[in-house]
Amino acid sequence: MNDDQYHVYGVVGSNMKMKCYVDGKLYYTFTENVPSDPVDMMIDYVRVYK
């Protein structure tokens, strides 16, 4: 697998919303049910569909 086959995922959160990014581009924004306390997020694995 080459480096160009990987993706970078990110989440930026605040009290009002959580923004989800894929490869540095905004993919989705949550504005409801956003946790008000700090949370830890762990990813066990990512499934890839072709």
HUBEL-V475466 format. One record per backbone hydrogen bond with DSSP energy under -1.0 kcal/mol. CO is the residue of the C=O (numbers start at 1). NH is the residue of the N-H. If there is no record, write none. Layout:
# HUBEL-V475466
CO_NH / CO_NH
This chain:
# HUBEL-V475466
2_5 / 3_6 / 8_23 / 10_21 / 12_19 / 17_14 / 18_30 / 19_12 / 20_27 / 20_28 / 21_10 / 22_25 / 25_22 / 28_20 / 30_18
